[in-house]
Amino acid sequence: MRCESTFSSTRKIITDRFETFVIMCLIMLADVSLAAPAIIPRPPEIAATSYILIDALTGQIIVEENADEPLPPASLTKIMTAYIAVEEIMNGNMSLADQVHISEKAWRMEGSKMFVGVNSQVSVEDLLRGIIIQSGNDASVAIAEHIAGSEDAFADMMNQYGEILGMSNTFFMNSSGLDTEVYYNTMSARDLSLLAQATISRHEDYYPMYAEREFTYNGIRQTNRNSLLFRDRNVDGMKTGWTDAAGYCLVASAERDGMRLISVVMGTSSEDSRAIETQKLMTYGFRYFETHKLYDTNQVLANVQVWSGKDSAVDLGIEKEVYVTIPRGQSQSMEATVDIDEIIYAPLGNGQIMGVVNVTLDEETVFQGNIIAMQDVERGGVIKRFIDWLTLLVSNLFG
């Protein structure tokens, strides 16, 4: 009778520890009280050929329409030109202070210009501002030639970077976005959102240039063409574009209450229209959605028993911090389920995948990630392994 009671207790301990782990995962998400159901209106009607709105941190798509259609991007092309220039600086291949020779080709560029002088020397920093703030076609060609030797070679670099970033509906033929009778660049709204997201996350020290409202070079003062910088204090970038083929386009980013959104509108009818349609998207995103932090980096979710090891327990947790985009005010309605082995044996390695956690909201998955061991657990000695083996054997027999 004592033997049966002992091993029944052992089995109960195993089961209780596993159930405790599940409960702790649920508690880590939110309070157990129920939140009111989310009531979200349909997205606004947007007068654009193509558009998308994403959470910059999570990449979650909030609204999209024709987001994969390749379209002429006009000067939105220059976001990639500036992106590569900053990558070259970060890689140590050039610096902001480097002087760039202005070729006759760059000097002769039509359309929006920085007004650099032919055969003059201009700093990389000034050219970056000329590209980002003044949308200078001359500045774009100058930096392209400085980096790659020719604009054609630079366009090849642009396409390679696009492939790395997952921009599957993009093709570049020049660095400025200026259309010709023969060709023009193509980009999709989704690809532009990916590029904007990479710019914001990778180029934190350089991104503030996109928020600058004006830049003066060679005695010529030009204001930023992104009118939302003057209308909305939450907007801090990014870039406008216009050609006859592209229409009026705008990539914008704004941050409010810890949430950053990126919007792309392509093919609107006017300067005012691209700003108005962008504000519709931003208002909708900020009003009805939020960026919610689920887990911290190396957050321990539970401590569970380990059999046949030198240590009798191991911490299980999440390796990297996790954010999700959810309807505003619905964090308490999320539910977590875990899938791990009920009985865990040593040896275990730090970082070893032990199972999966699934987080859902209204039966839709908002996050799925691996649960890992947070420490090494070495295999126990012969006696320890034998005792654990015998305990589990008898527990199963009498269970």
C-alpha positions in Angstrom: 0.0 0.0 0.0 2.8 2.4 0.9 4.6 1.6 -2.4 1.5 2.2 -4.5 0.9 5.5 -2.7 4.4 6.7 -3.2 4.5 6.1 -7.0 1.0 7.5 -7.4 2.3 10.6 -5.8 5.3 10.7 -8.1 3.0 10.5 -11.2 0.9 13.3 -9.7 4.0 15.5 -9.4 4.8 15.0 -13.0 1.3 15.8 -14.1 1.0 18.8 -11.8 4.3 20.3 -13.0 3.2 20.1 -16.6 -0.2 21.6 -15.8 1.5 24.4 -13.8 3.6 25.1 -16.9 0.6 25.5 -19.1 -1.1 27.8 -16.5 2.0 29.9 -16.1 2.1 30.5 -19.9 -1.5 31.7 -19.8 -0.8 34.0 -16.9 2.3 35.5 -18.6 0.0 36.6 -21.5 -2.6 38.6 -19.6 -5.0 38.8 -16.7 -7.5 36.0 -16.8 -10.5 38.4 -16.9 -12.4 38.6 -20.1 -12.1 41.6 -22.4 -15.0 43.0 -24.4 -15.1 41.8 -28.0 -13.3 43.9 -30.5 -15.5 45.9 -32.8 -13.5 47.1 -35.8 -15.0 48.8 -38.8 -14.0 47.9 -42.3 -10.9 49.7 -43.6 -11.4 53.1 -45.2 -11.8 53.4 -49.0 -8.5 54.6 -50.4 -8.3 56.4 -53.7 -5.0 54.8 -54.9 -4.0 52.2 -57.4 -2.2 50.2 -54.7 -1.6 50.6 -51.0 -0.6 48.9 -47.8 -0.4 49.6 -44.1 1.9 47.6 -41.8 3.1 47.6 -38.2 6.8 48.5 -38.6 7.9 46.4 -35.6 6.0 43.2 -36.3 5.6 43.5 -40.1 1.9 42.6 -39.6 -0.3 43.8 -42.5 -3.3 45.8 -41.3 -4.7 46.9 -44.7 -3.7 46.2 -48.2 -5.0 46.4 -51.8 -3.2 45.4 -54.9 -0.1 45.4 -52.8 1.9 43.0 -55.0 1.3 44.8 -58.3 4.5 46.1 -59.8 4.1 49.8 -60.6 6.3 52.7 -61.5 7.6 54.1 -58.2 9.0 57.4 -59.4 11.2 59.0 -56.7 10.3 56.3 -54.2 13.2 54.6 -55.9 15.5 56.9 -54.0 14.7 55.1 -50.7 16.7 52.2 -52.1 19.4 54.5 -53.4 19.8 56.0 -49.9 19.5 52.6 -48.3 22.5 51.3 -50.2 24.5 54.5 -49.5 24.0 54.0 -45.7 24.8 50.3 -46.0 28.1 51.3 -47.7 28.8 53.7 -44.8 28.0 51.1 -42.2 30.2 48.6 -44.0 33.1 51.0 -43.9 33.3 51.5 -47.7 32.8 55.3 -47.4 32.0 58.0 -44.9 29.7 61.0 -44.6 32.7 63.2 -45.1 33.9 61.6 -48.3 33.9 64.0 -51.3 32.0 62.9 -54.4 32.9 64.1 -57.9 29.9 65.3 -59.9 29.9 64.0 -63.4 28.3 65.8 -66.4 25.7 63.0 -66.5 24.7 63.7 -62.9 24.7 67.5 -63.5 22.5 67.3 -66.6 19.8 65.2 -64.9 16.3 66.6 -65.4 13.4 66.8 -63.0 13.8 67.5 -59.3 17.4 68.5 -58.5 19.8 69.4 -55.7 21.6 71.8 -58.1 25.1 70.4 -57.7 27.8 71.9 -60.0 29.4 69.9 -62.8 32.9 68.7 -61.8 32.4 69.9 -58.3 33.0 67.9 -55.1 30.1 67.3 -52.8 30.1 65.4 -49.5 28.3 62.1 -49.1 26.3 63.7 -46.2 25.1 66.6 -48.4 24.2 64.2 -51.2 22.2 62.0 -48.8 20.1 65.0 -47.8 19.8 66.0 -51.4 18.4 62.6 -52.2 16.1 62.3 -49.1 14.9 65.8 -48.6 15.2 67.5 -52.0 14.6 64.3 -54.1 17.5 65.3 -56.3 17.9 63.2 -59.4 21.4 64.7 -59.8 22.3 63.6 -56.3 21.1 60.1 -56.9 23.2 59.6 -60.0 26.2 61.2 -58.3 26.1 58.8 -55.3 25.4 55.8 -57.6 28.4 56.6 -59.7 30.6 57.1 -56.6 29.6 53.7 -55.1 29.4 51.5 -58.2 31.3 53.3 -60.9 28.3 53.8 -63.1 24.5 54.1 -62.7 24.0 50.8 -64.6 26.2 48.9 -62.2 24.5 50.6 -59.2 21.1 49.5 -60.6 22.5 45.9 -60.5 23.4 46.5 -56.8 19.8 47.8 -56.2 18.3 44.6 -57.6 20.6 42.4 -55.5 19.7 44.3 -52.3 16.0 44.0 -53.3 16.4 40.2 -53.6 18.1 40.1 -50.1 15.2 42.1 -48.6 12.6 39.8 -50.2 11.3 42.4 -52.7 9.9 39.9 -55.2 8.0 42.4 -57.4 10.7 45.0 -57.9 13.1 45.8 -60.7 15.5 48.8 -60.9 17.0 50.3 -64.0 18.2 53.6 -62.6 18.9 55.2 -59.2 16.5 58.1 -59.4 13.1 56.7 -60.5 13.0 59.1 -63.5 10.9 57.5 -66.3 12.0 57.5 -69.9 10.2 56.6 -73.1 12.0 53.3 -73.1 11.9 52.1 -69.5 11.0 52.8 -65.9 11.6 51.1 -62.6 8.9 48.9 -61.0 8.1 48.3 -57.3 5.1 47.0 -55.5 3.6 48.6 -52.4 4.5 45.5 -50.3 8.1 45.7 -51.5 8.3 49.4 -50.6 6.9 48.6 -47.1 9.7 46.0 -46.6 12.3 48.5 -47.8 10.9 51.2 -45.4 10.9 48.7 -42.5 14.5 47.7 -43.2 15.5 51.4 -43.4 13.9 52.2 -40.1 15.2 49.2 -38.2 18.8 49.0 -39.6 19.6 52.7 -40.1 18.4 54.2 -36.8 21.2 56.8 -36.8 20.4 58.0 -40.3 16.6 57.7 -40.4 16.1 61.2 -38.8 17.1 62.7 -42.1 13.7 61.7 -43.4 12.1 64.0 -40.9 14.0 67.1 -41.8 11.7 69.7 -43.3 14.2 71.6 -45.5 17.7 71.6 -46.8 19.7 74.4 -48.3 22.5 73.6 -50.8 24.4 76.0 -53.1 22.3 78.8 -51.7 19.0 77.1 -52.8 16.6 76.3 -50.0 14.1 73.5 -50.7 11.5 72.1 -48.4 10.7 68.4 -48.0 8.0 67.3 -50.4 6.4 65.1 -47.7 3.6 67.5 -46.6 2.6 65.3 -43.7 5.8 66.4 -41.9 4.1 69.8 -41.6 0.6 68.5 -40.8 1.0 65.6 -38.4 3.5 65.6 -35.5 3.6 61.8 -35.4 4.9 61.5 -39.0 8.7 61.4 -39.2 9.3 60.2 -42.8 9.7 59.0 -45.5 9.5 59.8 -49.3 7.3 61.2 -52.0 7.3 60.4 -55.7 5.6 61.6 -58.9 5.8 61.1 -62.6 3.1 60.9 -65.3 3.4 57.1 -65.3 3.5 56.7 -61.5 1.0 59.3 -60.4 1.4 60.8 -56.9 3.0 58.3 -54.5 4.0 58.4 -50.8 5.7 56.2 -48.4 5.1 57.5 -44.8 5.9 56.4 -41.3 4.5 57.6 -38.0 4.9 56.7 -34.4 2.2 57.1 -31.7 1.9 55.6 -28.2 4.7 53.1 -28.8 3.4 51.9 -32.1 5.0 52.7 -35.5 3.2 52.3 -38.7 4.4 52.3 -42.3 2.0 53.2 -45.2 2.5 53.1 -48.9 0.1 54.7 -51.4 0.8 54.5 -55.1 -1.0 56.1 -58.1 -3.1 58.8 -56.3 -4.4 61.8 -58.3 -2.6 64.8 -56.6 -0.2 65.9 -53.9 -3.1 66.6 -51.5 -4.7 63.2 -52.4 -1.6 61.2 -51.5 -1.4 63.0 -48.1 -5.1 62.6 -47.4 -5.2 58.9 -48.3 -2.1 58.2 -46.2 -3.7 60.0 -43.2 -6.8 57.8 -43.6 -4.7 54.7 -43.3 -2.7 56.0 -40.4 -5.8 57.1 -38.5 -7.4 53.7 -39.0 -4.2 51.8 -37.9 -3.6 53.8 -34.7 -7.2 54.0 -33.7 -8.1 50.3 -33.9 -4.8 48.4 -33.5 -1.8 48.2 -31.1 1.6 46.7 -30.8 1.6 44.4 -27.8 4.7 42.9 -26.2 4.2 39.2 -25.4 7.6 38.1 -24.1 10.9 39.6 -23.1 14.2 38.3 -24.4 15.2 35.1 -22.6 12.0 35.2 -20.6 11.5 32.1 -18.4 8.0 30.6 -18.7 8.4 27.8 -16.3 10.7 25.4 -14.4 10.0 21.8 -15.2 11.3 18.5 -13.9 14.2 16.7 -15.7 14.8 13.0 -15.4 18.2 11.2 -15.5 20.1 14.4 -15.1 22.6 15.9 -12.7 20.0 18.7 -12.1 16.4 17.8 -11.4 14.8 20.7 -13.2 15.3 23.1 -16.1 14.0 26.5 -17.0 12.0 26.7 -20.3 11.4 30.0 -22.0 11.5 32.2 -25.1 14.8 33.2 -26.7 13.9 36.5 -28.3 11.4 39.2 -27.4 8.1 38.9 -29.1 5.7 41.6 -30.2 2.3 41.1 -32.0 -0.1 43.4 -33.6 -3.7 43.0 -32.3 -6.9 44.9 -32.1 -6.7 47.6 -29.5 -7.7 46.5 -26.0 -7.8 42.8 -26.8 -4.6 41.6 -25.1 -6.5 40.0 -22.2 -8.4 37.8 -24.7 -5.3 36.0 -26.0 -4.8 32.4 -25.1 -1.7 30.3 -25.1 -1.3 26.6 -25.6 2.0 24.6 -25.3 3.2 21.4 -26.8 6.1 19.8 -24.9 7.0 16.3 -23.8 5.4 15.5 -20.5 8.5 13.7 -19.4 11.9 15.3 -20.2 15.2 13.4 -20.1 18.8 14.7 -19.8 21.1 15.6 -21.3 19.8 18.9 -22.5 21.7 21.8 -24.2 21.2 25.5 -23.5 18.9 26.7 -26.4 17.7 23.2 -27.3 14.1 23.3 -28.7 11.8 21.6 -26.2 8.4 22.4 -27.7 6.1 25.1 -29.2 3.9 27.8 -27.8 0.9 28.9 -29.7 -0.9 32.2 -28.9 -4.3 32.8 -30.4 -6.9 35.5 -30.4 -10.4 34.6 -31.4 -9.1 31.3 -32.7 -6.6 33.0 -35.0 -2.9 32.4 -34.4 -1.1 35.6 -33.6 2.2 34.0 -32.6 3.8 30.6 -32.8 7.3 30.1 -31.5 9.8 27.6 -30.0 10.2 26.9 -26.3 13.8 26.3 -25.4 15.9 25.0 -22.5 17.5 27.9 -20.8 20.4 25.9 -19.3 22.6 22.9 -19.9 21.5 19.8 -18.0 24.2 17.1 -18.0 23.4 13.4 -17.8 23.3 12.1 -14.2 25.4 9.3 -12.8 24.5 5.6 -13.0 22.7 5.6 -9.6 20.7 8.7 -10.4 19.7 7.4 -13.8 18.7 4.0 -12.3 16.6 5.6 -9.6 14.8 7.9 -12.1 14.2 5.0 -14.5 12.8 2.8 -11.7 10.6 5.6 -10.4 9.1 6.2 -13.8 8.7 2.5 -14.6 6.8 1.8 -11.4 4.8 5.0 -11.8 3.6 3.8 -15.2 2.8 0.3 -13.9 0.7 1.6 -11.0 -0.7 4.6 -12.8 
